[in-house]
Amino acid sequence: MSFKDLRNFTEMMRSLGYPRQISMENFRQPNFPLVAEILMWLVKRYEPNASLPHDIDTEDDRVIFIKYVSQFMATKTRIKLNPKKLYMADGYSVQEMLKVVTMLYTAVRSNKADNGNEDVTERSFDISNKISELKQARQLATDITMNGARLYELLAMEVDLRELRLSAIGKPLDMDQMESGMKNKIVNMENEIKGTQHKLDNIGNDEANLEAKIEKKKGELERNNKRLKSLQNVRPAFLDEFEKLEGDLKKLYEVYMEKFRNLTYLEQIVDAYDRQQQVKVEETEKQLRRMQEQMREEEKKLFNQTDTFENFAEDSEGETKEPKNRNPRIVGAMEASDSETEDGSEYISSGSDLPGEEGEMPLSEDEDEETDSENYDDKDDSDDIDF
């Protein structure tokens, strides 16, 4: 939408006497209430007796309002409006409303030029009195168009019909031929009259035949009704047995329903019991896993303690060895060679304080590691026991 269109729209609405001041900023954003008010005012301006829907709260109401205004303008003023642009309620709707406003503004200006300088706001622009004449004029225009087309077709056929007409007029009259044609027509008419009279005579016979057929059908109907009543009154032989079997079936059905309900209840109880047992089994498994983990942790702690004890024993053993290596004197009857003293082997004496028992030889580091690995394997075997 251009600025010029918006300016022309506001000026024309002011000239037509719209009571509200319209600003050019009103259509920067969608403003459907203002657009609906302007359309309603334009329709009332064009035809005061027009009835418009006033509800525009919901989307459906707005769509109905826009459709009604578009149809009204198309039928009354021959102005085609775009409903989609009117529903947008922004600058594009101004372009559509400008068509109606321009038509009204042109009519007002022409009337103003004829009647002098009168205030447009004080005059009422009402063409409702001319609606009947407008309808008559439209009907006459339609009739004139149809009659003109028909006349054109007939005039196009006049070239061929003129020759036939002139030949028929110029042909001499043959009385014998005319007489024979009239006689033939008379004979045909007499034959048609005889055929019609024969049909009238046969109507009585046909009526009698139809009455006889009707009486026959009535007799058959009465006999069938009597037979039906007799069959309804007669009780079949198998009906007693049928009623007995029906009663037994009802009892069996009640027993079946009771057993079915009991079976369903028991199945529910069994399912609940199975769920409880499953929960207990899962809890037991969790406790066993927890106990296994605790035992593994305790074994790891014991293993660590044994490692620390062995390390402590090795450290203390090393401290006892250092002063012996420094002192070349040997207490006891056994002596070690020089090669053994250089390699750092242990001295054995009867009076020395060794970590083992009296008379036992201390184990080497490799033998200590083998015993520790055997003890650790025994512990791993104990962990594999299933609880």
Phi, psi and chi 1 to 4 in degrees:
 res  aa     phi    psi   chi1   chi2   chi3   chi4
   1 MET       -  134.9 -177.9 -160.6   67.9      -
   2 SER   -90.6  162.0   62.0      -      -      -
   3 PHE   -66.1  -31.5  178.0   80.9      -      -
   4 LYS   -65.6  -43.2 -177.9  179.2  178.1 -179.2
   5 ASP   -61.8  -43.7  -65.6  -23.2      -      -
   6 LEU   -64.9  -39.3 -175.5   58.2      -      -
   7 ARG   -67.0  -43.5 -175.8 -170.0   62.2 -172.8
   8 ASN   -62.7  -38.1  -66.9  -24.7      -      -
   9 PHE   -63.6  -47.1  178.6   76.1      -      -
  10 THR   -64.3  -39.9   54.3      -      -      -
  11 GLU   -68.8  -40.2  -67.0  -63.7  -30.6      -
  12 MET   -66.7  -41.6  -72.0 -179.8 -176.1      -
  13 MET   -63.0  -37.4  -70.0  -63.7  -68.7      -
  14 ARG   -66.3  -37.4 -169.5 -178.7  -62.5  109.0
  15 SER   -70.8  -34.8  -60.2      -      -      -
  16 LEU   -74.3  -10.9  -70.0  174.4      -      -
  17 GLY    93.6   29.5      -      -      -      -
  18 TYR   -65.6  127.4 -175.2   66.9      -      -
  19 PRO   -68.9  -21.3   25.0  -34.1      -      -
  20 ARG  -101.0  144.3  178.7  176.2  173.5  179.3
  21 GLN   -78.8  123.2 -172.9   70.3   22.4      -
  22 ILE  -103.2  126.5  -60.1  175.7      -      -
  23 SER  -102.2  155.7  174.7      -      -      -
  24 MET   -72.4  -13.0  -75.9 -174.2  -87.6      -
  25 GLU   -87.1   -7.0  -62.4  -65.2  -31.5      -
  26 ASN   -69.2  -21.5  -66.8  132.2      -      -
  27 PHE  -110.8   16.4  -61.9   98.1      -      -
  28 ARG   -69.5  -35.6  -61.6  -65.2 -179.5 -172.2
  29 GLN  -117.2  154.8  -60.4  -67.7  -28.0      -
  30 PRO   -56.8  128.0  -25.3   34.1      -      -
  31 ASN  -137.6   79.2 -169.3   -3.0      -      -
  32 PHE   -68.3  -39.2 -168.8   86.0      -      -
  33 PRO   -57.4  -41.1  -26.6   35.6      -      -
  34 LEU   -66.5  -41.4  178.6   59.0      -      -
  35 VAL   -64.1  -42.0  173.1      -      -      -
  36 ALA   -63.6  -39.9      -      -      -      -
  37 GLU   -64.7  -41.0 -176.4  179.6   -5.2      -
  38 ILE   -66.5  -43.3  -67.4  171.0      -      -
  39 LEU   -63.6  -40.5  -69.8  172.8      -      -
  40 MET   -63.7  -40.8 -164.7  177.2  -62.5      -
  41 TRP   -66.5  -38.1 -173.9   82.0      -      -
  42 LEU   -67.4  -40.7  -68.9  173.2      -      -
  43 VAL   -64.5  -43.6  171.5      -      -      -
  44 LYS   -65.0  -34.3  -68.0  -68.5 -176.6 -178.2
  45 ARG   -65.9  -37.3 -179.3   80.9  175.1  176.5
  46 TYR   -78.8  -43.5 -173.4   83.6      -      -
  47 GLU  -141.0  103.0 -174.0  174.4   -6.4      -
  48 PRO   -62.6  -26.8  -22.0   33.3      -      -
  49 ASN   -86.2    3.4  -64.1  -33.7      -      -
  50 ALA   -71.4  141.6      -      -      -      -
  51 SER  -107.8  124.8   59.2      -      -      -
  52 LEU  -119.7  147.9  -68.4  172.5      -      -
  53 PRO   -70.1  134.4   22.2  -30.6      -      -
  54 HIS  -100.9   -7.5  -63.9  -79.6      -      -
  55 ASP   -87.0  121.5  -64.6  -27.8      -      -
  56 ILE  -133.4   28.6   56.4  172.2      -      -
  57 ASP   -78.0  -42.2  -63.9  -28.1      -      -
  58 THR  -101.8  170.4   61.3      -      -      -
  59 GLU   -66.3  -40.0  -67.0 -179.0   -0.8      -
  60 ASP   -63.4  -41.6  -65.3  -25.3      -      -
  61 ASP   -63.8  -38.3  -65.2  -25.1      -      -
  62 ARG   -67.3  -40.4  -67.1 -179.1  179.3 -177.6
  63 VAL   -63.5  -42.0  170.5      -      -      -
  64 ILE   -63.4  -40.9  -67.9  170.3      -      -
  65 PHE   -62.9  -46.0  177.8   81.5      -      -
  66 ILE   -64.4  -41.6  -66.5  -63.8      -      -
  67 LYS   -62.0  -42.2  -76.5 -175.5  178.2  178.9
  68 TYR   -64.5  -43.5 -177.2   85.4      -      -
  69 VAL   -64.6  -41.7  172.1      -      -      -
  70 SER   -63.7  -43.8  -58.8      -      -      -
  71 GLN   -66.7  -38.2  -68.0  175.2   -0.6      -
  72 PHE   -62.7  -46.9  178.2   84.1      -      -
  73 MET   -67.1  -34.4  -69.5  -61.2  175.0      -
  74 ALA   -70.3  -37.1      -      -      -      -
  75 THR   -84.4  -35.3   54.9      -      -      -
  76 LYS   -89.4  -43.6  -59.6  -65.3 -177.3 -178.2
  77 THR  -110.3   -3.2   63.0      -      -      -
  78 ARG    59.3   31.3  -62.2  -66.8  178.4  178.0
  79 ILE  -108.7  122.4  -63.5  174.7      -      -
  80 LYS   -92.1  118.9 -173.7  176.6  179.9 -179.2
  81 LEU  -106.4  150.8  -59.0  177.2      -      -
  82 ASN   -92.1  109.4 -168.4  -13.0      -      -
  83 PRO   -62.9  -32.8  -18.8   30.7      -      -
  84 LYS   -64.8  -43.0  -68.0 -177.9  179.3  179.5
  85 LYS   -68.5  -36.0  -68.6 -176.2  178.0 -179.8
  86 LEU   -64.8  -38.0  -71.1  174.9      -      -
  87 TYR   -69.0  -26.2 -171.4   82.0      -      -
  88 MET   -65.3  -29.8  -68.0  169.2   68.3      -
  89 ALA    58.4   39.3      -      -      -      -
  90 ASP  -132.3 -149.9   54.1    2.1      -      -
  91 GLY   -62.7  -29.7      -      -      -      -
  92 TYR   -69.0  -31.7  -67.1  100.1      -      -
  93 SER   -67.7  -28.8   63.6      -      -      -
  94 VAL   -64.2  -37.2  174.1      -      -      -
  95 GLN   -61.1  -38.6  -66.3  178.8   -7.4      -
  96 GLU   -72.6  -42.1  -59.9  -60.9  -39.8      -
  97 MET   -69.0  -25.0  -68.8 -172.4  -67.7      -
  98 LEU   -64.4  -27.0 -171.8   60.3      -      -
  99 LYS   -63.5  -46.7  -60.3  175.9 -176.9  178.4
 100 VAL   -69.6  -40.7 -177.9      -      -      -
 101 VAL   -65.6  -37.9  173.7      -      -      -
 102 THR   -64.6  -41.1  -56.8      -      -      -
 103 MET   -62.8  -46.2 -176.4  -92.1  -65.1      -
 104 LEU   -66.4  -39.7  -66.6  175.4      -      -
 105 TYR   -66.0  -38.4 -177.0   74.2      -      -
 106 THR   -65.4  -41.9  -55.3      -      -      -
 107 ALA   -64.3  -40.3      -      -      -      -
 108 VAL   -66.7  -40.6  170.0      -      -      -
 109 ARG   -66.6  -39.8  -73.7 -169.9   63.7 -174.8
 110 SER   -66.0  -39.8   62.1      -      -      -
 111 ASN   -68.1  -34.3 -167.0   12.2      -      -
 112 LYS   -67.4  -36.6 -177.2  177.2 -179.9 -179.0
 113 ALA   -67.9  -30.7      -      -      -      -
 114 ASP   -78.0  -39.4  -64.9  -24.8      -      -
 115 ASN   -99.0    0.3  -62.4  -29.0      -      -
 116 GLY    98.1 -173.4      -      -      -      -
 117 ASN   -84.2   85.1  -63.6  -35.4      -      -
 118 GLU  -109.5  152.0  -65.3 -179.4   -2.5      -
 119 ASP   -70.7  125.9 -170.1    3.4      -      -
 120 VAL   -67.3  -32.5  178.2      -      -      -
 121 THR   -69.9  -22.7   58.2      -      -      -
 122 GLU   -90.0  -10.4  -64.8  178.5   -3.4      -
 123 ARG   -99.0  151.6  -68.9 -177.4  -68.0  115.6
 124 SER  -107.0  124.5   61.9      -      -      -
 125 PHE   -92.5   93.7 -174.7   73.2      -      -
 126 ASP  -124.2  121.6 -172.6    7.6      -      -
 127 ILE  -119.2   18.4   62.2  170.1      -      -
 128 SER   -65.4  -27.0   59.6      -      -      -
 129 ASN   -72.1  -18.3  -63.8  -33.2      -      -
 130 LYS   -97.7    6.4  -55.4  -67.2 -177.2  179.6
 131 ILE   -65.8  -43.2  -63.6  -61.8      -      -
 132 SER   -63.6  -42.8   60.3      -      -      -
 133 GLU   -64.5  -36.3  -63.9  179.3    1.3      -
 134 LEU   -64.6  -41.0 -178.3   61.9      -      -
 135 LYS   -63.8  -42.4  -68.9 -179.2  179.4  179.1
 136 GLN   -63.1  -39.4  -67.9  177.7    0.2      -
 137 ALA   -64.8  -40.8      -      -      -      -
 138 ARG   -63.5  -42.5  -71.1  176.2 -178.0  169.9
 139 GLN   -64.1  -41.8 -174.6   64.8   33.5      -
 140 LEU   -63.6  -40.0  -70.9  173.7      -      -
 141 ALA   -63.1  -39.5      -      -      -      -
 142 THR   -65.4  -43.8  -55.8      -      -      -
 143 ASP   -63.9  -41.4  -65.4  -21.3      -      -
 144 ILE   -61.8  -40.6  -70.5  169.5      -      -
 145 THR   -65.0  -44.3  -56.3      -      -      -
 146 MET   -66.8  -42.7  -66.1  176.7   65.0      -
 147 ASN   -67.0  -36.2  -68.2  -31.1      -      -
 148 GLY   -64.5  -41.6      -      -      -      -
 149 ALA   -64.6  -41.0      -      -      -      -
 150 ARG   -64.2  -42.6 -179.8   61.7  178.7  166.8
 151 LEU   -62.6  -37.5 -179.3   61.3      -      -
 152 TYR   -64.6  -40.0  179.1   78.4      -      -
 153 GLU   -65.8  -42.4  -67.4  176.6   -3.0      -
 154 LEU   -65.1  -40.6  -66.8  174.0      -      -
 155 LEU   -64.8  -32.7  -69.8  174.0      -      -
 156 ALA   -67.6  -29.2      -      -      -      -
 157 MET   -82.7  -10.0  -63.5  170.1   62.4      -
 158 GLU   -64.1  -29.7  176.4   62.2   18.1      -
 159 VAL   -62.4  -44.9  178.0      -      -      -
 160 ASP   -76.5  -38.7  -62.5  -28.6      -      -
 161 LEU   -69.2  -28.2  -66.3  175.6      -      -
 162 ARG   -63.8  -43.5 -174.9 -174.6  -60.1  159.7
 163 GLU   -63.7  -44.0  -64.0  178.8   -2.6      -
 164 LEU   -63.7  -39.5  -64.0  173.9      -      -
 165 ARG   -65.6  -44.0 -173.5  172.3   61.3 -109.4
 166 LEU   -67.1  -37.4  -68.0  174.6      -      -
 167 SER   -68.0  -37.5   62.8      -      -      -
 168 ALA   -68.3  -37.7      -      -      -      -
 169 ILE   -70.6  -38.8  -68.0  171.1      -      -
 170 GLY   -77.7  -12.5      -      -      -      -
 171 LYS   -75.1  134.9 -174.9 -175.0  -67.5 -174.0
 172 PRO   -72.1  149.7   25.4  -33.4      -      -
 173 LEU   -80.7  133.1  -62.8  175.4      -      -
 174 ASP  -106.7  108.3 -170.7   -0.4      -      -
 175 MET   -66.6  -38.6  -62.3  -58.4  -64.9      -
 176 ASP   -61.5  -43.5  -64.8  -25.1      -      -
 177 GLN   -64.3  -41.2 -172.8  177.5    1.3      -
 178 MET   -64.4  -39.1  -68.6  178.8   63.3      -
 179 GLU   -67.4  -44.6 -174.4  177.7   -1.1      -
 180 SER   -63.4  -37.7   62.5      -      -      -
 181 GLY   -65.2  -39.9      -      -      -      -
 182 MET   -65.9  -38.5  -67.3  -63.6  -66.4      -
 183 LYS   -64.5  -41.4  -73.4 -178.9  179.8  179.8
 184 ASN   -62.6  -42.0  -69.1  -30.8      -      -
 185 LYS   -62.7  -39.0  -66.4  -69.8 -176.4 -176.3
 186 ILE   -66.6  -42.3  -70.0  169.1      -      -
 187 VAL   -62.7  -44.0  171.7      -      -      -
 188 ASN   -62.0  -40.4  -67.2  -30.2      -      -
 189 MET   -65.2  -41.5 -172.7   60.9   66.1      -
 190 GLU   -63.0  -39.4  -72.5  177.8   -7.7      -
 191 ASN   -63.4  -39.8  -67.9  -30.5      -      -
 192 GLU   -65.1  -37.7  -71.5 -179.7    1.3      -
 193 ILE   -66.4  -42.6  -68.8  169.7      -      -
 194 LYS   -62.0  -43.0  -72.3 -179.5 -179.0  179.4
 195 GLY   -62.5  -40.4      -      -      -      -
 196 THR   -66.0  -40.5  -55.6      -      -      -
 197 GLN   -65.4  -38.1 -171.6   65.5   36.2      -
 198 HIS   -63.9  -40.7 -179.2   69.8      -      -
 199 LYS   -63.4  -38.7  -70.7  178.8 -179.1  179.7
 200 LEU   -65.5  -37.2  -69.2  173.1      -      -
 201 ASP   -67.4  -35.0  -66.5  -23.5      -      -
 202 ASN   -77.3  -11.8  -68.1  -28.8      -      -
 203 ILE   -62.7  -39.6  -73.7  174.8      -      -
 204 GLY   -61.4  -45.4      -      -      -      -
 205 ASN   -63.0  -43.2  -62.7  -32.7      -      -
 206 ASP   -62.8  -37.2  -65.7  -22.1      -      -
 207 GLU   -65.4  -41.4 -174.4  177.1   -2.1      -
 208 ALA   -64.3  -42.4      -      -      -      -
 209 ASN   -62.2  -42.1  -67.3  -30.2      -      -
 210 LEU   -65.4  -39.3  -69.8  174.2      -      -
 211 GLU   -64.5  -38.2  -72.3  178.5   -4.7      -
 212 ALA   -64.6  -42.3      -      -      -      -
 213 LYS   -63.7  -38.6  -69.9  179.7 -180.0  179.5
 214 ILE   -64.9  -42.6  -70.1  169.8      -      -
 215 GLU   -63.6  -39.2  -68.6  -65.6  -27.4      -
 216 LYS   -63.6  -43.5 -176.0  178.4  178.6 -179.6
 217 LYS   -66.0  -36.5  -66.5  -65.8 -178.5 -177.2
 218 LYS   -63.0  -42.2  -74.4 -178.3  178.6  178.2
 219 GLY   -61.8  -43.4      -      -      -      -
 220 GLU   -63.1  -38.9  -68.3  178.6   -2.4      -
 221 LEU   -63.1  -42.1  179.8   61.6      -      -
 222 GLU   -64.0  -42.9  -70.5  178.2   -3.6      -
 223 ARG   -62.9  -41.5  -72.7 -165.6  -61.7  -86.9
 224 ASN   -66.0  -36.5  -69.9  -31.8      -      -
 225 ASN   -65.4  -42.6  -71.0  -30.8      -      -
 226 LYS   -62.9  -41.6  -70.1  179.1 -179.3  178.7
 227 ARG   -64.3  -38.6 -174.3  177.6  179.0 -175.8
 228 LEU   -63.2  -43.4  177.2   61.9      -      -
 229 LYS   -63.2  -41.5  -69.8  179.6 -179.9  178.2
 230 SER   -64.5  -38.8   62.4      -      -      -
 231 LEU   -68.0  -35.4  -69.2  173.4      -      -
 232 GLN   -67.7  -34.2  -70.9  176.9   -9.5      -
 233 ASN   -77.4  -29.3  -66.2  -33.6      -      -
 234 VAL   -78.2  130.8  174.2      -      -      -
 235 ARG   -92.7  124.1 -175.7  179.4  177.5   83.3
 236 PRO   -64.7  154.8  -20.8   32.0      -      -
 237 ALA   -70.7  -30.4      -      -      -      -
 238 PHE   -85.6   -2.0   61.1   84.9      -      -
 239 LEU   -68.7  -37.1 -169.9   60.4      -      -
 240 ASP   -62.6  -44.9  -64.4  -26.4      -      -
 241 GLU   -64.8  -37.3 -175.3  178.8    0.3      -
 242 PHE   -62.3  -45.1  174.4   75.5      -      -
 243 GLU   -64.2  -39.0  -68.8  177.3   -8.4      -
 244 LYS   -62.8  -46.1 -178.9 -179.7  179.0 -178.8
 245 LEU   -64.3  -34.4  -66.4  173.9      -      -
 246 GLU   -65.6  -41.3 -171.9  175.6    7.3      -
 247 GLY   -63.6  -43.1      -      -      -      -
 248 ASP   -61.5  -38.7  -63.7  -22.4      -      -
 249 LEU   -63.2  -40.4  179.7   61.7      -      -
 250 LYS   -62.2  -43.2  -71.3 -179.1  179.4  179.0
 251 LYS   -64.0  -44.3  -67.2  179.0 -179.0  178.7
 252 LEU   -62.8  -36.4  -68.5  173.2      -      -
 253 TYR   -66.6  -39.5 -178.2   73.9      -      -
 254 GLU   -63.3  -43.2  -69.4  177.1   -4.6      -
 255 VAL   -62.9  -42.2  173.1      -      -      -
 256 TYR   -61.3  -44.1  166.4   73.7      -      -
 257 MET   -64.3  -39.6  -70.9  -58.3  -62.7      -
 258 GLU   -64.1  -45.1 -176.6  177.8   -1.5      -
 259 LYS   -66.2  -37.5  -69.1 -177.1  177.8 -179.4
 260 PHE   -64.2  -42.6 -179.5   76.6      -      -
 261 ARG   -63.1  -43.6  -73.6 -165.6  -65.2  -91.1
 262 ASN   -62.6  -43.1  -65.8  -26.4      -      -
 263 LEU   -62.1  -42.0  179.5   60.9      -      -
 264 THR   -63.5  -41.1  -54.9      -      -      -
 265 TYR   -64.3  -43.6  176.3   70.9      -      -
 266 LEU   -64.8  -39.0  -67.4  173.5      -      -
 267 GLU   -62.0  -38.9  -72.8  177.8   -6.7      -
 268 GLN   -62.9  -42.0  -68.5  178.3   -5.0      -
 269 ILE   -64.3  -42.8  -67.3  174.6      -      -
 270 VAL   -63.1  -41.0  169.9      -      -      -
 271 ASP   -63.1  -42.4  -67.6  -21.5      -      -
 272 ALA   -63.9  -41.5      -      -      -      -
 273 TYR   -63.3  -42.2  178.2   75.8      -      -
 274 ASP   -62.0  -40.1  -68.8  -21.2      -      -
 275 ARG   -64.0  -42.4  -73.7 -165.1  -65.8  -90.1
 276 GLN   -62.3  -43.2  -68.5  177.6   -1.7      -
 277 GLN   -64.4  -38.5  -66.9  -64.0  -36.4      -
 278 GLN   -62.8  -41.1 -175.0   66.6   26.7      -
 279 VAL   -63.4  -41.6  171.2      -      -      -
 280 LYS   -64.2  -42.5  -71.0 -178.9 -179.9  179.3
 281 VAL   -62.1  -42.0  170.2      -      -      -
 282 GLU   -64.1  -41.9  -69.5  177.0   -3.9      -
 283 GLU   -62.9  -40.9  -69.5  179.4   -6.0      -
 284 THR   -62.7  -42.6  -55.4      -      -      -
 285 GLU   -62.4  -40.6  -70.0  178.9   -5.9      -
 286 LYS   -62.7  -41.9  -71.4 -179.7 -178.9  179.0
 287 GLN   -64.0  -42.1  -70.4  178.4   -0.6      -
 288 LEU   -63.0  -43.3  -68.4  174.0      -      -
 289 ARG   -61.4  -41.2  -68.4 -164.8 -162.9   96.6
 290 ARG   -62.7  -42.8 -163.6  178.9  -59.6  114.2
 291 MET   -64.3  -40.7  -68.6  173.0   64.0      -
 292 GLN   -61.9  -42.2  -71.2  177.8   -2.0      -
 293 GLU   -63.9  -41.3  -69.9  177.1   -3.1      -
 294 GLN   -61.9  -42.4  -70.2  177.6   -2.0      -
 295 MET   -66.2  -38.9  -67.8  179.6   67.9      -
 296 ARG   -62.8  -41.0  -71.6 -166.0 -175.7   98.2
 297 GLU   -63.7  -42.2  -70.2  177.2   -3.1      -
 298 GLU   -63.2  -41.7  -69.1  176.6   -3.3      -
 299 GLU   -63.6  -38.4  -70.6  174.1   -3.2      -
 300 LYS   -63.0  -41.2  -72.7 -179.8 -179.5  179.1
 301 LYS   -62.2  -45.0  -70.0  178.8 -178.6  179.9
 302 LEU   -61.6  -41.1  -68.3  172.5      -      -
 303 PHE   -61.8  -41.3 -178.5   69.7      -      -
 304 ASN   -64.7  -38.9  -67.7  -30.7      -      -
 305 GLN   -65.2  -40.6  -71.9  177.4    0.8      -
 306 THR   -65.2  -37.4   54.5      -      -      -
 307 ASP   -63.2  -44.5  -70.7  -19.3      -      -
 308 THR   -64.9  -38.4   54.7      -      -      -
 309 PHE   -64.9  -41.7  178.3   75.7      -      -
 310 GLU   -65.9  -41.6  -69.9  173.4   -2.3      -
 311 ASN   -61.1  -42.0  -67.6  -30.8      -      -
 312 PHE   -63.1  -40.1  177.8   75.7      -      -
 313 ALA   -65.4  -41.0      -      -      -      -
 314 GLU   -63.8  -41.4  -69.6  176.5   -1.7      -
 315 ASP   -62.9  -46.0  -66.7  -22.6      -      -
 316 SER   -65.6  -34.6   61.9      -      -      -
 317 GLU   -67.5  -37.8 -172.7  176.5  -19.7      -
 318 GLY   -66.0  -36.4      -      -      -      -
 319 GLU   -65.4  -36.9  -70.8  176.9   -2.4      -
 320 THR   -71.2  -25.9   55.2      -      -      -
 321 LYS   -76.5  -34.9  -70.7  177.1 -178.2  179.0
 322 GLU   -59.3  -49.3  -72.6  179.1   -2.1      -
 323 PRO   -65.0  -28.6   20.1  -31.8      -      -
 324 LYS   -67.7  -37.8  -67.9  177.9 -177.5  179.1
 325 ASN   -67.7  -32.9  -69.0  -30.2      -      -
 326 ARG   -72.6  -33.4  -68.2  175.4 -175.7  174.6
 327 ASN   -94.4  115.6 -168.2    0.9      -      -
 328 PRO   -74.9   -6.7   26.7  -32.8      -      -
 329 ARG   -77.9  144.5  -68.2 -179.4  -59.6  173.0
 330 ILE  -120.4  129.9  -60.5  171.9      -      -
 331 VAL   -98.2  120.5  178.9      -      -      -
 332 GLY   129.4 -177.5      -      -      -      -
 333 ALA   -91.8  -20.0      -      -      -      -
 334 MET   -94.0  140.5  -63.4  179.7   67.7      -
 335 GLU  -121.1  144.8  -67.9 -178.3   -2.4      -
 336 ALA   -98.9  150.9      -      -      -      -
 337 SER   -75.1  169.4   63.8      -      -      -
 338 ASP   -67.3  -33.3  -65.0  -25.1      -      -
 339 SER   -65.1  -37.4   61.0      -      -      -
 340 GLU   -68.8  -38.3  -69.6  178.4   -4.9      -
 341 THR   -67.3  -35.8   56.2      -      -      -
 342 GLU   -69.0  -35.5  -70.6  176.5   -0.5      -
 343 ASP   -77.0   -6.0  -65.8  -24.5      -      -
 344 GLY    82.1   29.5      -      -      -      -
 345 SER   -75.8  162.1   60.2      -      -      -
 346 GLU   -83.5  143.8  -64.5  178.5   -8.3      -
 347 TYR   -90.8  142.6  -65.0   96.7      -      -
 348 ILE  -116.9  125.8  -57.9  172.1      -      -
 349 SER  -143.0  155.4   63.6      -      -      -
 350 SER   -74.7  -29.9   59.9      -      -      -
 351 GLY   -98.2    1.4      -      -      -      -
 352 SER   -81.2  154.0   61.2      -      -      -
 353 ASP   -92.1  102.8  -63.6  -29.5      -      -
 354 LEU  -104.3  158.3  -63.9  176.8      -      -
 355 PRO   -68.4  -20.4   22.0  -31.5      -      -
 356 GLY   -85.1 -175.4      -      -      -      -
 357 GLU   -74.5  170.4  -65.2 -179.9   -5.1      -
 358 GLU   -67.6  132.7  -65.4 -179.8   -2.4      -
 359 GLY    86.7   -7.6      -      -      -      -
 360 GLU   -95.4  147.4  -69.6 -177.4   -2.9      -
 361 MET   -90.9  136.4  -68.8 -178.7   66.5      -
 362 PRO   -68.0  145.8   24.9  -33.9      -      -
 363 LEU   -78.4  151.7  -61.6  174.9      -      -
 364 SER   -80.6  173.8   62.8      -      -      -
 365 GLU   -65.2  -39.1  -66.9 -179.5   -2.5      -
 366 ASP   -64.2  -40.8  -64.8  -25.7      -      -
 367 GLU   -65.5  -36.8  -66.5  175.6  -10.2      -
 368 ASP   -62.3  -42.5  -69.1  -23.8      -      -
 369 GLU   -65.5  -37.7  -70.1  178.6   -1.5      -
 370 GLU   -63.8  -42.8  -71.0  178.4   -1.6      -
 371 THR   -64.3  -39.8   55.0      -      -      -
 372 ASP   -63.6  -41.3  -67.2  -24.9      -      -
 373 SER   -65.7  -36.0   62.7      -      -      -
 374 GLU   -65.3  -42.6  -69.3  176.6   -2.8      -
 375 ASN   -62.4  -38.9  -66.5  -32.3      -      -
 376 TYR   -68.1  -35.4 -177.1   72.0      -      -
 377 ASP   -67.8  -36.5  -67.7  -24.6      -      -
 378 ASP   -62.8  -37.2  -65.1  -25.1      -      -
 379 LYS   -68.3  -38.0  -68.0  176.1 -178.0  179.2
 380 ASP   -65.7  -35.1  -69.8  -22.9      -      -
 381 ASP   -65.5  -34.7  -65.8  -24.6      -      -
 382 SER   -69.1  -29.1   63.5      -      -      -
 383 ASP   -71.6  -24.9  -70.0  -22.3      -      -
 384 ASP   -80.1    1.4  -66.4  -23.8      -      -
 385 ILE   -71.6  132.8  -63.2  171.4      -      -
 386 ASP   -84.0  132.2  -65.7  -28.0      -      -
 387 PHE   -94.3      -  -68.5   95.9      -      -
